[in-house]
Amino acid sequence: MSDQTILIPGNSLITDTPEEGRALAVKMARLTIKLTQPDAEARDRLRPTYANDAAMLIAIGQTVALEFATIAQANNYWR
């Protein structure tokens, strides 16, 4: 892992609200993609491919949903 890539911003999954948790989930998913493909030019070239592929968009949504489920559990589902 790159020393510059921090996969859990702020080193905590704790958020004040579900909305903040969802935003953290999106950020974590994006950071995972960045770590997996560190070449920004390659990511830019691939973006039109996955932006027009329903299966790839669903996979991205599933990744965010998994991250969000983990964050929600860490926050005791904001109870």
N, C-alpha and C positions, 0 to 999 in steps of 0.2 A: 504494500500500500504506500502511496506517496505520502511524504511528510506534510505536504500542503493540503491534502484532502482530508477534511474532518467529516466523518460520516454521520455523526450525531452532533448537530450544532448545539453549542452550550453544554455538551456532554451530559444531557439530561433529556429524558422523554416526558418529563412533567410539564404540563401546560395548564394555564388557567381555565381554558374553555375548550369545548370540542372543536370549535372553529380554528383555534390556534393549533390544536392537535392535528386537524386535517391539513393545515398549511405545512406543519412539520413533516407529515407523512409525504406530501408532494415533494418537499425539499429533499428528504432522505432518498426517495426514489430517484430523483434527478441526480443526486450525488453518486448513487450506485451506478447509474448509467455512465456518468463522467468517469468513475473509477474503472469501469469495465472497458470503456473506449476513451482513453485519455486524449486522443487526437481530436481537437476541436474541429478541424477541417473535415475529418472523416464523419463526425457527428452531423455537421452541417450538410454534407453530401447525402447522408442517410435519411435526414429529416423528411424530405418529400416522399420517400418510399413508405415510411411508416405512417406518415400523415394521411396517406390515401389508402391504407390497408386496414380494413375493419378488424381483422384478427389481431393485428399488431396493436391497434388502439385499445382493444379489449384487454390484451396482455398487459399493457401499461396501466390500465385501470385496475387490474387485479393486483399488480405490484403495489400500487398506492393503497389499495384496500387492505392488503396484508400488513403494510407498515402502520396504517391507521388502527387496525385491530390490536397490534402490539402496543401502540401508544395509548389507546383507550384502556387497555388492561392495566398498564402502568399507572394510569390516573384513576384507577378504581371506577372507571366509567363515569367520572366527574360527579360521583355521589358525595 
